[in-house]
């Protein structure tokens, strides 16, 4: 029975670390989502 608490605490730590690691990636993905739109605007201006 002593194995179960260590497994659950390990799982909790793993979930926390994964959430912290993925948070900056989500912020970067939100920034990147608007970048192609800006790139297309720049490409249109360059063609003119």
C-alpha positions in Angstrom: 0.0 0.0 0.0 2.9 2.4 0.5 3.6 2.2 -3.2 0.3 3.9 -4.2 0.9 7.3 -2.6 4.4 7.5 -4.2 2.8 6.7 -7.6 0.1 9.3 -7.2 2.6 12.0 -6.0 4.9 11.1 -8.9 1.9 11.4 -11.3 1.0 14.8 -9.8 4.5 16.1 -10.2 4.7 14.8 -13.8 1.4 16.6 -14.6 2.6 19.8 -13.0 5.9 19.7 -14.9 4.1 19.0 -18.2 1.7 21.9 -17.6 4.6 24.3 -16.9 6.5 23.0 -19.9 3.5 23.4 -22.3 2.4 26.8 -21.1 5.1 28.8 -23.0 4.5 26.6 -26.1 0.8 27.6 -26.0 1.8 31.3 -25.7 4.2 30.9 -28.6 1.5 29.1 -30.7 -0.9 31.9 -30.1 1.8 34.4 -31.3 2.5 32.2 -34.3 -1.1 31.9 -35.3 -1.2 35.6 -36.4 2.2 35.6 -38.1 1.2 34.1 -41.4 -1.6 36.7 -41.7 1.0 39.4 -41.2 3.4 37.7 -43.6 0.6 37.7 -46.3 0.0 41.4 -45.7 3.8 42.0 -46.2 3.8 39.9 -49.3 0.9 41.8 -50.7 2.7 45.1 -50.0 5.9 43.8 -51.6 4.0 42.9 -54.8 2.7 46.4 -55.2 
